[in-house]
Amino acid sequence: MFGNKKNMVEKAIKKKHVKTLIELSVNKDKAVCLAAIAGLAGLGGDDASHYLITRLQSLDPEMRIAVAQALGTIANKHTKAFLSAQLQKETDPKVEEAMRHAMVKIKEY
């Protein structure tokens, strides 16, 4: 099953299907979720950024790290404010570090 979902992520990235990656980013298999989030980072754009912002509040620290890294890769100046706001609430030091690193990558604010 994982192979099929992994293939779906790869195909969605190749075809630049943000909607499919968003759907796969909530898969019950964490590896699929992380791959889809990374795919969204690679594609970028407003739809990917807006969706990823909603995932900053995930209960899973590993997901929050992946989302912060993705937002830093996209480097959309509008996402910096959301990262900053979430950083004020963050309690996990590893997630804080990822968020700070992402904010540094976003040059314009």
PEVEN-V313395 format. One record per backbone hydrogen bond with DSSP energy under -1.0 kcal/mol. CO is the residue of the C=O (numbers start at 1). NH is the residue of the N-H. If there is no record, write none. Layout:
# PEVEN-V313395
[[CO | NH] [CO | NH]]
This chain:
# PEVEN-V313395
[[1 | 5] [2 | 6] [3 | 7] [4 | 8] [5 | 9] [6 | 10] [7 | 11] [8 | 12] [9 | 13] [10 | 14] [11 | 15] [12 | 17] [16 | 18] [17 | 21] [18 | 22] [19 | 23] [20 | 24] [21 | 25] [23 | 26] [24 | 27] [29 | 33] [30 | 34] [31 | 35] [32 | 36] [33 | 37] [34 | 38] [35 | 39] [36 | 40] [37 | 41] [38 | 42] [39 | 43] [40 | 44] [45 | 49] [46 | 50] [47 | 51] [48 | 52] [49 | 53] [50 | 54] [53 | 56] [55 | 58] [60 | 64] [61 | 65] [62 | 66] [63 | 67] [64 | 68] [65 | 69] [66 | 70] [67 | 71] [68 | 72] [69 | 73] [70 | 74] [71 | 75] [76 | 79] [79 | 83] [80 | 84] [81 | 85] [82 | 86] [83 | 87] [84 | 88] [86 | 89] [86 | 90] [92 | 96] [93 | 97] [94 | 98] [95 | 99] [96 | 100] [97 | 101] [98 | 102] [99 | 103] [100 | 104] [101 | 105] [102 | 106] [105 | 107]]
